[in-house]
Amino acid sequence: MKSVDSIGLLVQQVRQHAHLTQRELAERVGTSQSAIAKLEQGESNPTIDTLERCAAAAGLAVKFTLVPLPVADPVIEQYKGDV
């Protein structure tokens, strides 16, 4: 799943920016090193709480932004169907 992979990469980048090992981040978050490894590899689907704890352990906060999806142009969509 692409979004889980992206989240894992983001957690890894945050950890590395804070100069923490997986074990050190795990200790601060209150989980195991293997759980952090799975998260970073996209093998787990973390909760918002887990992401917030990982961010806080690295001195950061999580901020979510919702944005509207692009609206499809009906003329272009009709053209795609005709081609």
Secondary structure, DSSP 4 states (H G I P E B T S, - for coil): -HHHHHHHHHHHHHHHHTT--HHHHHHHHTS-HHHHHHHHTT-S---HHHHHHHHHHTT--------PPPPPPHHHHHHHHH-
